[in-house]
Amino acid sequence: MLKGILEKLFKADQKAAQPEVQTISQADVEALIDAKLKEHAETIQTKESDSNQKGTANQDDDKLTAKQVDYALSLIAKLNGEYVLAIDQSQLTLKDLNRLIGYNRYKNKGILVNLVKKGVLKK
């Protein structure tokens, strides 16, 4: 009985030691590479189109409400007359409001310089 078990183990080891080797032709390799490249190009293209759609949507969504515009104008008025609004108040964005709030809180002149560069404020 023990001899039968040992024979089965050794025979199984001999069969496992000789794995089948599959050869892949050059045409198959090139076809796989072409398919992967096309798939990659499609993924990049869809990501770019998604980001473009999000970018245009973000620009439309950034407009301020009437209360936010009033608040932004009051923050500009607190600048002691050094700076005035250079664009129409309807063109103010949420990012501009956040920058004005940041200046009001931290008194960082760099924030005002960035708003002047963007064309929101002028001296």
N, CA, C and O atoms as a GROMACS GRO file, in nm:
protein
  492
    1MET      N    1   0.082  -0.119   0.000
    1MET     CA    2   0.000   0.000   0.000
    1MET      C    3   0.086   0.126   0.000
    1MET      O    4   0.061   0.220  -0.075
    2LEU      N    5   0.187   0.126   0.084
    2LEU     CA    6   0.278   0.238   0.091
    2LEU      C    7   0.355   0.254  -0.040
    2LEU      O    8   0.383   0.365  -0.085
    3LYS      N    9   0.387   0.141  -0.099
    3LYS     CA   10   0.459   0.144  -0.226
    3LYS      C   11   0.371   0.206  -0.335
    3LYS      O   12   0.422   0.281  -0.419
    4GLY      N   13   0.243   0.177  -0.334
    4GLY     CA   14   0.150   0.232  -0.434
    4GLY      C   15   0.137   0.384  -0.420
    4GLY      O   16   0.129   0.455  -0.520
    5ILE      N   17   0.134   0.434  -0.298
    5ILE     CA   18   0.122   0.578  -0.274
    5ILE      C   19   0.248   0.649  -0.321
    5ILE      O   20   0.242   0.755  -0.383
    6LEU      N   21   0.365   0.587  -0.290
    6LEU     CA   22   0.491   0.649  -0.333
    6LEU      C   23   0.502   0.653  -0.484
    6LEU      O   24   0.551   0.751  -0.540
    7GLU      N   25   0.458   0.548  -0.550
    7GLU     CA   26   0.463   0.546  -0.696
    7GLU      C   27   0.374   0.655  -0.756
    7GLU      O   28   0.412   0.720  -0.854
    8LYS      N   29   0.256   0.675  -0.697
    8LYS     CA   30   0.166   0.779  -0.746
    8LYS      C   31   0.227   0.918  -0.729
    8LYS      O   32   0.215   1.003  -0.817
    9LEU      N   33   0.293   0.941  -0.616
    9LEU     CA   34   0.357   1.070  -0.592
    9LEU      C   35   0.469   1.096  -0.691
    9LEU      O   36   0.480   1.206  -0.746
   10PHE      N   37   0.554   0.996  -0.713
   10PHE     CA   38   0.666   1.014  -0.805
   10PHE      C   39   0.619   1.030  -0.949
   10PHE      O   40   0.677   1.109  -1.024
   11LYS      N   41   0.516   0.957  -0.989
   11LYS     CA   42   0.463   0.969  -1.124
   11LYS      C   43   0.400   1.107  -1.146
   11LYS      O   44   0.412   1.164  -1.254
   12ALA      N   45   0.334   1.161  -1.043
   12ALA     CA   46   0.274   1.293  -1.053
   12ALA      C   47   0.382   1.399  -1.065
   12ALA      O   48   0.364   1.496  -1.139
   13ASP      N   49   0.493   1.383  -0.994
   13ASP     CA   50   0.603   1.478  -1.000
   13ASP      C   51   0.668   1.477  -1.138
   13ASP      O   52   0.707   1.582  -1.188
   14GLN      N   53   0.680   1.363  -1.200
   14GLN     CA   54   0.742   1.354  -1.331
   14GLN      C   55   0.655   1.422  -1.436
   14GLN      O   56   0.707   1.487  -1.527
   15LYS      N   57   0.524   1.406  -1.424
   15LYS     CA   58   0.436   1.469  -1.522
   15LYS      C   59   0.436   1.621  -1.505
   15LYS      O   60   0.431   1.693  -1.604
   16ALA      N   61   0.442   1.670  -1.382
   16ALA     CA   62   0.442   1.814  -1.356
   16ALA      C   63   0.573   1.877  -1.396
   16ALA      O   64   0.577   1.997  -1.426
   17ALA      N   65   0.680   1.801  -1.398
   17ALA     CA   66   0.810   1.857  -1.432
   17ALA      C   67   0.820   1.890  -1.581
   17ALA      O   68   0.908   1.967  -1.619
   18GLN      N   69   0.735   1.837  -1.664
   18GLN     CA   70   0.741   1.862  -1.806
   18GLN      C   71   0.619   1.944  -1.850
   18GLN      O   72   0.525   1.889  -1.907
   19PRO      N   73   0.620   2.078  -1.825
   19PRO     CA   74   0.505   2.159  -1.866
   19PRO      C   75   0.502   2.178  -2.017
   19PRO      O   76   0.605   2.171  -2.085
   20GLU      N   77   0.383   2.200  -2.066
   20GLU     CA   78   0.368   2.220  -2.210
   20GLU      C   79   0.416   2.360  -2.246
   20GLU      O   80   0.384   2.457  -2.177
   21VAL      N   81   0.490   2.371  -2.353
   21VAL     CA   82   0.541   2.500  -2.399
   21VAL      C   83   0.460   2.539  -2.522
   21VAL      O   84   0.456   2.467  -2.623
   22GLN      N   85   0.396   2.657  -2.512
   22GLN     CA   86   0.318   2.703  -2.625
   22GLN      C   87   0.399   2.808  -2.700
   22GLN      O   88   0.459   2.897  -2.640
   23THR      N   89   0.401   2.795  -2.829
   23THR     CA   90   0.472   2.894  -2.909
   23THR      C   91   0.370   2.995  -2.962
   23THR      O   92   0.259   2.959  -3.002
   24ILE      N   93   0.412   3.119  -2.962
   24ILE     CA   94   0.326   3.226  -3.011
   24ILE      C   95   0.392   3.285  -3.135
   24ILE      O   96   0.511   3.319  -3.133
   25SER      N   97   0.316   3.296  -3.238
   25SER     CA   98   0.373   3.346  -3.363
   25SER      C   99   0.392   3.497  -3.355
   25SER      O  100   0.332   3.564  -3.272
   26GLN      N  101   0.476   3.549  -3.442
   26GLN     CA  102   0.504   3.692  -3.448
   26GLN      C  103   0.378   3.771  -3.482
   26GLN      O  104   0.358   3.881  -3.430
   27ALA      N  105   0.294   3.718  -3.567
   27ALA     CA  106   0.170   3.785  -3.607
   27ALA      C  107   0.075   3.799  -3.487
   27ALA      O  108   0.010   3.902  -3.471
   28ASP      N  109   0.069   3.694  -3.403
   28ASP     CA  110  -0.016   3.700  -3.285
   28ASP      C  111   0.033   3.808  -3.187
   28ASP      O  112  -0.047   3.881  -3.129
   29VAL      N  113   0.164   3.817  -3.170
   29VAL     CA  114   0.221   3.917  -3.080
   29VAL      C  115   0.190   4.057  -3.132
   29VAL      O  116   0.150   4.144  -3.056
   30GLU      N  117   0.208   4.079  -3.261
   30GLU     CA  118   0.181   4.210  -3.320
   30GLU      C  119   0.033   4.245  -3.310
   30GLU      O  120  -0.002   4.361  -3.286
   31ALA      N  121  -0.054   4.148  -3.328
   31ALA     CA  122  -0.198   4.172  -3.317
   31ALA      C  123  -0.234   4.212  -3.173
   31ALA      O  124  -0.315   4.302  -3.154
   32LEU      N  125  -0.176   4.146  -3.075
   32LEU     CA  126  -0.202   4.180  -2.936
   32LEU      C  127  -0.153   4.320  -2.903
   32LEU      O  128  -0.221   4.396  -2.834
   33ILE      N  129  -0.035   4.355  -2.952
   33ILE     CA  130   0.020   4.487  -2.927
   33ILE      C  131  -0.066   4.595  -2.991
   33ILE      O  132  -0.093   4.698  -2.930
   34ASP      N  133  -0.108   4.573  -3.114
   34ASP     CA  134  -0.194   4.670  -3.183
   34ASP      C  135  -0.327   4.689  -3.109
   34ASP      O  136  -0.376   4.801  -3.096
   35ALA      N  137  -0.384   4.581  -3.061
   35ALA     CA  138  -0.511   4.590  -2.987
   35ALA      C  139  -0.493   4.669  -2.858
   35ALA      O  140  -0.578   4.751  -2.823
   36LYS      N  141  -0.383   4.645  -2.788
   36LYS     CA  142  -0.358   4.719  -2.663
   36LYS      C  143  -0.333   4.866  -2.691
   36LYS      O  144  -0.380   4.952  -2.616
   37LEU      N  145  -0.262   4.898  -2.799
   37LEU     CA  146  -0.237   5.037  -2.833
   37LEU      C  147  -0.367   5.110  -2.869
   37LEU      O  148  -0.387   5.224  -2.828
   38LYS      N  149  -0.454   5.044  -2.944
   38LYS     CA  150  -0.583   5.105  -2.979
   38LYS      C  151  -0.668   5.127  -2.854
   38LYS      O  152  -0.732   5.231  -2.839
   39GLU      N  153  -0.668   5.029  -2.765
   39GLU     CA  154  -0.744   5.042  -2.641
   39GLU      C  155  -0.692   5.158  -2.557
   39GLU      O  156  -0.769   5.233  -2.498
   40HIS      N  157  -0.559   5.171  -2.551
   40HIS     CA  158  -0.497   5.279  -2.474
   40HIS      C  159  -0.531   5.416  -2.536
   40HIS      O  160  -0.560   5.511  -2.463
   41ALA      N  161  -0.527   5.425  -2.667
   41ALA     CA  162  -0.559   5.551  -2.734
   41ALA      C  163  -0.705   5.590  -2.711
   41ALA      O  164  -0.735   5.708  -2.691
   42GLU      N  165  -0.795   5.494  -2.713
   42GLU     CA  166  -0.936   5.522  -2.687
   42GLU      C  167  -0.957   5.570  -2.544
   42GLU      O  168  -1.038   5.660  -2.518
   43THR      N  169  -0.884   5.511  -2.450
   43THR     CA  170  -0.900   5.554  -2.310
   43THR      C  171  -0.851   5.696  -2.292
   43THR      O  172  -0.914   5.775  -2.222
   44ILE      N  173  -0.740   5.728  -2.353
   44ILE     CA  174  -0.688   5.865  -2.343
   44ILE      C  175  -0.786   5.963  -2.406
   44ILE      O  176  -0.810   6.070  -2.350
   45GLN      N  177  -0.842   5.928  -2.519
   45GLN     CA  178  -0.934   6.016  -2.588
   45GLN      C  179  -1.060   6.040  -2.506
   45GLN      O  180  -1.109   6.153  -2.500
   46THR      N  181  -1.114   5.936  -2.444
   46THR     CA  182  -1.234   5.954  -2.363
   46THR      C  183  -1.204   6.036  -2.238
   46THR      O  184  -1.288   6.115  -2.194
   47LYS      N  185  -1.086   6.019  -2.179
   47LYS     CA  186  -1.049   6.099  -2.062
   47LYS      C  187  -1.037   6.246  -2.099
   47LYS      O  188  -1.080   6.332  -2.022
   48GLU      N  189  -0.980   6.276  -2.216
   48GLU     CA  190  -0.966   6.415  -2.259
   48GLU      C  191  -1.103   6.477  -2.285
   48GLU      O  192  -1.126   6.592  -2.247
   49SER      N  193  -1.192   6.404  -2.348
   49SER     CA  194  -1.324   6.459  -2.376
   49SER      C  195  -1.402   6.480  -2.246
   49SER      O  196  -1.477   6.576  -2.234
   50ASP      N  197  -1.386   6.389  -2.149
   50ASP     CA  198  -1.452   6.406  -2.019
   50ASP      C  199  -1.399   6.528  -1.946
   50ASP      O  200  -1.476   6.603  -1.886
   51SER      N  201  -1.267   6.548  -1.951
   51SER     CA  202  -1.210   6.664  -1.881
   51SER      C  203  -1.250   6.794  -1.950
   51SER      O  204  -1.268   6.895  -1.882
   52ASN      N  205  -1.263   6.792  -2.082
   52ASN     CA  206  -1.308   6.913  -2.153
   52ASN      C  207  -1.451   6.946  -2.116
   52ASN      O  208  -1.484   7.064  -2.098
   53GLN      N  209  -1.536   6.847  -2.105
   53GLN     CA  210  -1.675   6.871  -2.068
   53GLN      C  211  -1.684   6.922  -1.925
   53GLN      O  212  -1.765   7.010  -1.896
   54LYS      N  213  -1.602   6.868  -1.835
   54LYS     CA  214  -1.602   6.914  -1.697
   54LYS      C  215  -1.551   7.056  -1.688
   54LYS      O  216  -1.602   7.136  -1.610
   55GLY      N  217  -1.450   7.089  -1.769
   55GLY     CA  218  -1.393   7.224  -1.767
   55GLY      C  219  -1.495   7.328  -1.810
   55GLY      O  220  -1.504   7.434  -1.749
   56THR      N  221  -1.571   7.300  -1.914
   56THR     CA  222  -1.672   7.396  -1.957
   56THR      C  223  -1.785   7.405  -1.858
   56THR      O  224  -1.842   7.512  -1.838
   57ALA      N  225  -1.818   7.294  -1.794
   57ALA     CA  226  -1.924   7.295  -1.695
   57ALA      C  227  -1.882   7.374  -1.571
   57ALA      O  228  -1.962   7.445  -1.512
   58ASN      N  229  -1.754   7.361  -1.532
   58ASN     CA  230  -1.705   7.434  -1.415
   58ASN      C  231  -1.707   7.584  -1.439
   58ASN      O  232  -1.735   7.661  -1.347
   59GLN      N  233  -1.677   7.628  -1.561
   59GLN     CA  234  -1.677   7.771  -1.590
   59GLN      C  235  -1.818   7.827  -1.578
   59GLN      O  236  -1.834   7.940  -1.531
   60ASP      N  237  -1.917   7.754  -1.618
   60ASP     CA  238  -2.054   7.802  -1.608
   60ASP      C  239  -2.104   7.800  -1.464
   60ASP      O  240  -2.182   7.887  -1.425
   61ASP      N  241  -2.059   7.703  -1.385
   61ASP     CA  242  -2.107   7.688  -1.248
   61ASP      C  243  -2.040   7.784  -1.151
   61ASP      O  244  -2.087   7.800  -1.039
   62ASP      N  245  -1.933   7.849  -1.193
   62ASP     CA  246  -1.858   7.934  -1.102
   62ASP      C  247  -1.920   8.071  -1.081
   62ASP      O  248  -1.870   8.149  -1.000
   63LYS      N  249  -2.026   8.103  -1.150
   63LYS     CA  250  -2.088   8.236  -1.134
   63LYS      C  251  -2.146   8.250  -0.994
   63LYS      O  252  -2.190   8.153  -0.933
   64LEU      N  253  -2.144   8.374  -0.945
   64LEU     CA  254  -2.189   8.401  -0.808
   64LEU      C  255  -2.336   8.435  -0.802
   64LEU      O  256  -2.395   8.483  -0.899
   65THR      N  257  -2.394   8.409  -0.687
   65THR     CA  258  -2.532   8.451  -0.663
   65THR      C  259  -2.531   8.599  -0.627
   65THR      O  260  -2.425   8.659  -0.611
   66ALA      N  261  -2.649   8.659  -0.614
   66ALA     CA  262  -2.659   8.802  -0.585
   66ALA      C  263  -2.598   8.833  -0.448
   66ALA      O  264  -2.529   8.935  -0.433
   67LYS      N  265  -2.621   8.749  -0.349
   67LYS     CA  266  -2.565   8.772  -0.216
   67LYS      C  267  -2.413   8.761  -0.219
   67LYS      O  268  -2.343   8.839  -0.153
   68GLN      N  269  -2.362   8.665  -0.295
   68GLN     CA  270  -2.217   8.649  -0.305
   68GLN      C  271  -2.154   8.769  -0.374
   68GLN      O  272  -2.046   8.813  -0.335
   69VAL      N  273  -2.221   8.823  -0.477
   69VAL     CA  274  -2.170   8.941  -0.546
   69VAL      C  275  -2.167   9.059  -0.449
   69VAL      O  276  -2.069   9.134  -0.447
   70ASP      N  277  -2.272   9.077  -0.371
   70ASP     CA  278  -2.275   9.186  -0.273
   70ASP      C  279  -2.161   9.171  -0.172
   70ASP      O  280  -2.097   9.269  -0.135
   71TYR      N  281  -2.138   9.048  -0.128
   71TYR     CA  282  -2.031   9.024  -0.032
   71TYR      C  283  -1.894   9.054  -0.094
   71TYR      O  284  -1.808   9.113  -0.030
   72ALA      N  285  -1.875   9.012  -0.219
   72ALA     CA  286  -1.748   9.039  -0.287
   72ALA      C  287  -1.727   9.189  -0.303
   72ALA      O  288  -1.615   9.237  -0.285
   73LEU      N  289  -1.833   9.264  -0.336
   73LEU     CA  290  -1.820   9.409  -0.350
   73LEU      C  291  -1.788   9.474  -0.216
   73LEU      O  292  -1.713   9.571  -0.211
   74SER      N  293  -1.844   9.420  -0.108
   74SER     CA  294  -1.813   9.476   0.024
   74SER      C  295  -1.667   9.448   0.062
   74SER      O  296  -1.603   9.529   0.127
   75LEU      N  297  -1.616   9.331   0.021
   75LEU     CA  298  -1.475   9.301   0.048
   75LEU      C  299  -1.383   9.392  -0.034
   75LEU      O  300  -1.278   9.433   0.015
   76ILE      N  301  -1.422   9.422  -0.156
   76ILE     CA  302  -1.343   9.513  -0.240
   76ILE      C  303  -1.346   9.654  -0.180
   76ILE      O  304  -1.246   9.725  -0.185
   77ALA      N  305  -1.460   9.694  -0.124
   77ALA     CA  306  -1.471   9.825  -0.061
   77ALA      C  307  -1.381   9.836   0.061
   77ALA      O  308  -1.338   9.945   0.096
   78LYS      N  309  -1.352   9.724   0.127
   78LYS     CA  310  -1.265   9.724   0.244
   78LYS      C  311  -1.117   9.740   0.208
   78LYS      O  312  -1.033   9.749   0.298
   79LEU      N  313  -1.085   9.745   0.080
   79LEU     CA  314  -0.946   9.757   0.037
   79LEU      C  315  -0.897   9.902   0.044
   79LEU      O  316  -0.792   9.934  -0.012
   80ASN      N  317  -0.971   9.990   0.111
   80ASN     CA  318  -0.934  10.130   0.133
   80ASN      C  319  -0.915  10.208   0.004
   80ASN      O  320  -0.834  10.301   0.000
   81GLY      N  321  -0.986  10.173  -0.100
   81GLY     CA  322  -0.981  10.249  -0.224
   81GLY      C  323  -0.856  10.226  -0.306
   81GLY      O  324  -0.838  10.290  -0.410
   82GLU      N  325  -0.767  10.136  -0.262
   82GLU     CA  326  -0.646  10.107  -0.340
   82GLU      C  327  -0.680  10.032  -0.469
   82GLU      O  328  -0.617  10.055  -0.572
   83TYR      N  329  -0.777   9.946  -0.462
   83TYR     CA  330  -0.814   9.863  -0.576
   83TYR      C  331  -0.963   9.881  -0.606
   83TYR      O  332  -1.044   9.902  -0.516
   84VAL      N  333  -0.995   9.872  -0.736
   84VAL     CA  334  -1.135   9.879  -0.778
   84VAL      C  335  -1.162   9.760  -0.869
   84VAL      O  336  -1.070   9.700  -0.923
   85LEU      N  337  -1.287   9.728  -0.885
   85LEU     CA  338  -1.327   9.616  -0.969
   85LEU      C  339  -1.305   9.652  -1.116
   85LEU      O  340  -1.356   9.754  -1.162
   86ALA      N  341  -1.232   9.570  -1.188
   86ALA     CA  342  -1.197   9.599  -1.327
   86ALA      C  343  -1.293   9.533  -1.425
   86ALA      O  344  -1.296   9.570  -1.543
   87ILE      N  345  -1.370   9.436  -1.380
   87ILE     CA  346  -1.462   9.366  -1.469
   87ILE      C  347  -1.604   9.389  -1.421
   87ILE      O  348  -1.626   9.445  -1.314
   88ASP      N  349  -1.699   9.348  -1.502
   88ASP     CA  350  -1.838   9.357  -1.463
   88ASP      C  351  -1.862   9.264  -1.345
   88ASP      O  352  -1.806   9.155  -1.339
   89GLN      N  353  -1.947   9.306  -1.252
   89GLN     CA  354  -1.969   9.225  -1.133
   89GLN      C  355  -2.035   9.091  -1.164
   89GLN      O  356  -2.025   8.998  -1.084
   90SER      N  357  -2.100   9.081  -1.276
   90SER     CA  358  -2.161   8.952  -1.314
   90SER      C  359  -2.056   8.852  -1.360
   90SER      O  360  -2.083   8.732  -1.370
   91GLN      N  361  -1.936   8.900  -1.389
   91GLN     CA  362  -1.828   8.812  -1.434
   91GLN      C  363  -1.744   8.756  -1.319
   91GLN      O  364  -1.656   8.674  -1.342
   92LEU      N  365  -1.771   8.798  -1.197
   92LEU     CA  366  -1.698   8.745  -1.082
   92LEU      C  367  -1.726   8.596  -1.065
   92LEU      O  368  -1.838   8.550  -1.085
   93THR      N  369  -1.623   8.523  -1.030
   93THR     CA  370  -1.638   8.378  -1.012
   93THR      C  371  -1.620   8.343  -0.864
   93THR      O  372  -1.578   8.426  -0.783
   94LEU      N  373  -1.651   8.221  -0.833
   94LEU     CA  374  -1.637   8.172  -0.697
   94LEU      C  375  -1.490   8.174  -0.655
   94LEU      O  376  -1.458   8.199  -0.539
   95LYS      N  377  -1.402   8.148  -0.750
   95LYS     CA  378  -1.259   8.151  -0.721
   95LYS      C  379  -1.214   8.292  -0.682
   95LYS      O  380  -1.133   8.308  -0.591
   96ASP      N  381  -1.267   8.393  -0.751
   96ASP     CA  382  -1.235   8.532  -0.717
   96ASP      C  383  -1.284   8.565  -0.576
   96ASP      O  384  -1.213   8.629  -0.498
   97LEU      N  385  -1.405   8.522  -0.545
   97LEU     CA  386  -1.460   8.547  -0.412
   97LEU      C  387  -1.375   8.480  -0.306
   97LEU      O  388  -1.348   8.540  -0.201
   98ASN      N  389  -1.334   8.358  -0.330
   98ASN     CA  390  -1.250   8.288  -0.233
   98ASN      C  391  -1.116   8.358  -0.214
   98ASN      O  392  -1.064   8.362  -0.103
   99ARG      N  393  -1.061   8.414  -0.321
   99ARG     CA  394  -0.936   8.490  -0.308
   99ARG      C  395  -0.957   8.616  -0.225
   99ARG      O  396  -0.874   8.651  -0.141
  100LEU      N  397  -1.068   8.686  -0.249
  100LEU     CA  398  -1.096   8.806  -0.171
  100LEU      C  399  -1.115   8.771  -0.023
  100LEU      O  400  -1.068   8.844   0.064
  101ILE      N  401  -1.182   8.662   0.005
  101ILE     CA  402  -1.200   8.618   0.144
  101ILE      C  403  -1.065   8.584   0.205
  101ILE      O  404  -1.039   8.616   0.321
  102GLY      N  405  -0.979   8.519   0.126
  102GLY     CA  406  -0.844   8.486   0.175
  102GLY      C  407  -0.764   8.610   0.207
  102GLY      O  408  -0.692   8.614   0.307
  103TYR      N  409  -0.774   8.714   0.124
  103TYR     CA  410  -0.703   8.838   0.153
  103TYR      C  411  -0.759   8.902   0.280
  103TYR      O  412  -0.683   8.950   0.364
  104ASN      N  413  -0.891   8.903   0.294
  104ASN     CA  414  -0.953   8.964   0.410
  104ASN      C  415  -0.909   8.893   0.538
  104ASN      O  416  -0.894   8.957   0.642
  105ARG      N  417  -0.888   8.763   0.531
  105ARG     CA  418  -0.850   8.688   0.649
  105ARG      C  419  -0.701   8.700   0.680
  105ARG      O  420  -0.663   8.721   0.796
  106TYR      N  421  -0.615   8.686   0.577
  106TYR     CA  422  -0.472   8.675   0.601
  106TYR      C  423  -0.392   8.800   0.564
  106TYR      O  424  -0.274   8.809   0.598
  107LYS      N  425  -0.454   8.895   0.496
  107LYS     CA  426  -0.388   9.020   0.455
  107LYS      C  427  -0.262   8.994   0.373
  107LYS      O  428  -0.160   9.060   0.391
  108ASN      N  429  -0.270   8.897   0.283
  108ASN     CA  430  -0.159   8.861   0.196
  108ASN      C  431  -0.170   8.942   0.067
  108ASN      O  432  -0.264   8.925  -0.010
  109LYS      N  433  -0.073   9.030   0.043
  109LYS     CA  434  -0.076   9.117  -0.075
  109LYS      C  435  -0.063   9.037  -0.206
  109LYS      O  436  -0.107   9.082  -0.311
  110GLY      N  437  -0.004   8.919  -0.198
  110GLY     CA  438   0.011   8.835  -0.317
  110GLY      C  439  -0.123   8.797  -0.377
  110GLY      O  440  -0.136   8.780  -0.499
  111ILE      N  441  -0.223   8.785  -0.293
  111ILE     CA  442  -0.357   8.752  -0.342
  111ILE      C  443  -0.410   8.865  -0.429
  111ILE      O  444  -0.468   8.841  -0.535
  112LEU      N  445  -0.390   8.988  -0.385
  112LEU     CA  446  -0.436   9.103  -0.464
  112LEU      C  447  -0.358   9.114  -0.594
  112LEU      O  448  -0.414   9.149  -0.698
  113VAL      N  449  -0.229   9.085  -0.588
  113VAL     CA  450  -0.146   9.089  -0.709
  113VAL      C  451  -0.198   8.987  -0.811
  113VAL      O  452  -0.205   9.016  -0.931
  114ASN      N  453  -0.235   8.869  -0.763
  114ASN     CA  454  -0.289   8.767  -0.853
  114ASN      C  455  -0.422   8.811  -0.914
  114ASN      O  456  -0.449   8.785  -1.031
  115LEU      N  457  -0.506   8.877  -0.834
  115LEU     CA  458  -0.634   8.926  -0.886
  115LEU      C  459  -0.612   9.036  -0.990
  115LEU      O  460  -0.688   9.046  -1.086
  116VAL      N  461  -0.509   9.119  -0.970
  116VAL     CA  462  -0.478   9.223  -1.070
  116VAL      C  463  -0.427   9.158  -1.197
  116VAL      O  464  -0.466   9.198  -1.307
  117LYS      N  465  -0.341   9.056  -1.185
  117LYS     CA  466  -0.288   8.986  -1.303
  117LYS      C  467  -0.401   8.920  -1.382
  117LYS      O  468  -0.399   8.919  -1.505
  118LYS      N  469  -0.497   8.866  -1.311
  118LYS     CA  470  -0.611   8.801  -1.377
  118LYS      C  471  -0.704   8.902  -1.443
  118LYS      O  472  -0.780   8.868  -1.533
  119GLY      N  473  -0.696   9.028  -1.399
  119GLY     CA  474  -0.780   9.131  -1.458
  119GLY      C  475  -0.907   9.157  -1.382
  119GLY      O  476  -0.996   9.226  -1.432
  120VAL      N  477  -0.919   9.104  -1.261
  120VAL     CA  478  -1.040   9.123  -1.181
  120VAL      C  479  -1.036   9.260  -1.112
  120VAL      O  480  -1.136   9.331  -1.106
  121LEU      N  481  -0.918   9.295  -1.060
  121LEU     CA  482  -0.902   9.423  -0.991
  121LEU      C  483  -0.802   9.509  -1.068
  121LEU      O  484  -0.723   9.459  -1.148
  122LYS      N  485  -0.808   9.639  -1.041
  122LYS     CA  486  -0.704   9.730  -1.091
  122LYS      C  487  -0.678   9.833  -0.984
  122LYS      O  488  -0.764   9.864  -0.903
  123LYS      N  489  -0.555   9.885  -0.986
  123LYS     CA  490  -0.517   9.985  -0.885
  123LYS      C  491  -0.576  10.119  -0.914
  123LYS      O  492  -0.553  10.214  -0.839
   0.00000   0.00000   0.00000
